[in-house]
Amino acid sequence: MARKIVVTSGKGGVGKTTVTANLGVQLAKKGLRVIVCDLDFGLNNIDVVLGLENRALYDVVDAIEGRCRPKQALVRHPLYPTLYSLTSNHLADRYVSPQAIRLVLDSLAPQYDYILIDSPAGIEEGFHRAVAAADEALLVTTPHISAMRDADRVVGMLRSYRLEQTGLVVNQVRGDMLKRGEVLSPEEISETLRIPLVAVIPEEDRIFLDNISEKSRAFRLLASVCAGGKVKIVDAQKGYGGLFGAIRRGLKRNL
């Protein structure tokens, strides 16, 4: 039976969809059967991030309204045969109920290991629709005050759903700023939000990454945590210590 994990955030622009997509890829690389479900009806771009745009014949609303079976709405990834995408419908935001979404996902759950749900940012109707379909949550934030303030609002909402567990992912962490003390550390953010820290994702320019990058390693570690492994956190400050680290920090500051 699939574990249904909603990936959410307090505000847009913190990399929630990128986290969802990369986590799905890393779980699929372990041979696990994964559905990445896009419930962000406003943007509905998880298929674009996964490189599956224009491949879907049906979407989740088609499955809800009986135009196809839920399994027919899935699109298999050509590179990762155990990874599937379930796209949303940007026209459906007003009338799709949480119960209808849950029925579709529950019908798919026995055949898969994970269903990752990409939630809209914020705490509006779309957020509740996504969280109501899940059993667990990952809250994504960045080390910026505005993102943390919005994340704090989401924390209260998540607690009201009595989910089995909620983990914190701190994304877009710049090691140079962390080393200089210009932003809160991921551990301080976790303590402030009162959610256990499960991953730190360093800031890099690319969305999908080679296997040797620290960002790619961070997603592998997050996938291992989701699969039941111990929490191991990437050190975003690695490479910013000592003389050469000081030079690197100076170069970063001037960019």
N, C-alpha and C positions, 0 to 999 in steps of 0.2 A: 504493500500500500504506500503510495507516494506521500512524502512529507511536503506539505504545502507551505511555502515560505514567502511572505510578502516582503518586498524590498521597497522601503518608503523613505521620505525625507520631509523636512519642514518647509523647504523652499526649493525652487528650481535652480539648476545650474551647479549642483553639488556633485554631479556625476552618477546619479542613481541608476540610470539606464545602462551606462557603461559598466557599472558594478554588476548589475543583473546579468548582462550579456557575457561578461568575462567569467563570472562565477559559473554560469551554465556551461561554457566551453570547458572549463577546468574539471567540472564534475563529469562531463561526457568523456573527457580524456581518460578518466578512471574506469570507463566502461559502464558507468551508471546511466540509466535511461532518464532523460531530463526533458521536461517541457518548459519553455520560457513563454509565459503568457503575458501579453501586453494588455493591461487594463487602463492605460493612460489614453482614454479616448480622445483627449484634446490634441495630443501629439502623435500618438500611435506610430512610433518609429523604431521599435525594437527590431523589426525585421530589417530595417536599413542598417542598424548597427551590426547585426549579425550577417549582413551581406545577402539577405534573402528577399530583398524588395522585388515586387512584381511577380513573385512565385506563388502566392496564395490564391487559390480559387474561391475559398470560403473564409469567413472569419467567425469569431466567437458568437456574434449576433445571429449569423446564419444557423449555427448549431442550436442556439436558444429557440429560434423561431421555426425550427424543423426543416429548413431547406437543405440540411445535410446532417449526417451523423457527426458527433463531436470529433471522432478520429479522422474524418474526412477533412476537417478544417486544419489539421496539423500539416506543417511543412517540414520535411526532414532536411537537415543541413548536409550539403554534399561532402563536406570534409570530416564531419563528426557524425557517424551514422546513428548514434544513440541520442542525438540532440534534435529537438523539434521546436518549432515556433508556432504559437497560436496568436494570430493577429487580432487587433480590435477594429472598431468601426467608429470613425470620428463623428458620424452623424447620429450615433445612438446614445449620446450622453444623458439625455433627459429621461429615457424610459427603461433602461436596463436595471433590473432589481438585483440586489445582492444575492437573494435566494436563487435567482435564475443562473447567475454566474456559478454559485456553489454547486448547483445540480450538475452543470456541465463538467466542472473540474472533478467532482466526486465520481462521475461516471468514467473518467479517464484514469483516476488515481490507482486502481488495482493493477494496471499494466505498466506503471512507471515508478521510478524511485524518488524523483523530485519534481515538483511543480513550483517554479519560481515565478512570482507574480510581480510585474512591474507596475507599481502604484503611481497615480498622479501625485505631484508634490502638494503639500498643504493638508488641510483638514476639512475639505469640502466634501460634497456627496461622493465624488469618485474615490476619495480616500476610504470612506466607510465601505463602499462596495468592494474594494480590493481587500481590505483587512477582514471583512466578514467572511471571505472565502478562504482565509488562511488559518493555519494552526500555530505558526511561528512567525517571527518578524526579524528583519535586519533594518536598523535605522542608519541611514547614511547622512553624514554631515561633514563639513570642512572645519578647519580651526578658526574660522572667522566668527566674530561676535554675532553678526546678524543671522548667520546660519545656525549657530547654537541656540539663539533665542527662539527661532522658529522650531528647532528640533525639540526644545523643551516643551512646547505646546503639544507636539505630537506624542511625546512620552506619556502624558496624561491620558490622551485618547487611547493609546495602545493598551495601557493598564486596564482601561474599562472593558476591554474585550477578553481579558483573562487568557491570553495566549499561553501556550506551553512554555515558550521561552522567547526572549528578545535579546539580540546582540547589537553592539555598536560597531560600525565601520567608519573610521575617520579617513576621509579621502582627500586627495590633493594636498598632501603634507609636504611642504618645502623644508628640507633638512637644514638649509642655511638659515632660514628664519627661526626655526626651532632652536638651532644652536645659539643664535644671538638672543633668544628669549623674547622675540617679537610676537610670538603667538603662544597660546596655551598648548601644553603637551597633550597628546592623546589620552594619557593617564588622567590628567586634570579634567579633561572634557568628560571622560567616563565617570569620574567621581562627581562632577557637577550634575550630570544628567541621571546619575544613579542607574546606569546600565552597564553590564560587563562588556569590556572591550574585546572584540574578537579579531579585528584586522586593522592595520594601518597601511594605507595605499600611498606610496610616495608620488609626488607630482612628476609626470613625464608628458611629453608632447603627443605621443602616439596613443591611439585607442587600443589597437591590438598589438601585442608585444612579442618579441623574440623570447626564447626560453631563459636567456641569461640575464635579462633585465630585472632589477629589484621590484619593479611594479608587477611583472609577470610572476615572480616568486611570491609576492604578497597575495595574489589571487590563488595561486596553488595552495598556499597555507590556509587561506579562507575556505577553499574547497575541502581541505583535509579536516578543518574544524567542523564544517557542516556534515562531513561524513563520519564524525564521531572521534576525530583525533584531538590531541591536546592543543590548546591555544598557543601559537608561536607568533610573535609580533616582529615584523620587519623593522630594523633600526633605520629610520629615515635620516638620521644624522650621520650615518656611515659615510665616510669620505669627506666630511667637513671638519675633522679634527686635525690638529697639528699645523705645521707650516703650510703644507700644500692645501690643506682644508681651508685655512684662512685666506689664501689666495683665491681659492674657488669661491668662497663666500663673497669676497670683494667683487669678483667678476659677476656673480649672480646679482648683486645689489646694483651694479651699474647697467644691467641689461634693461 
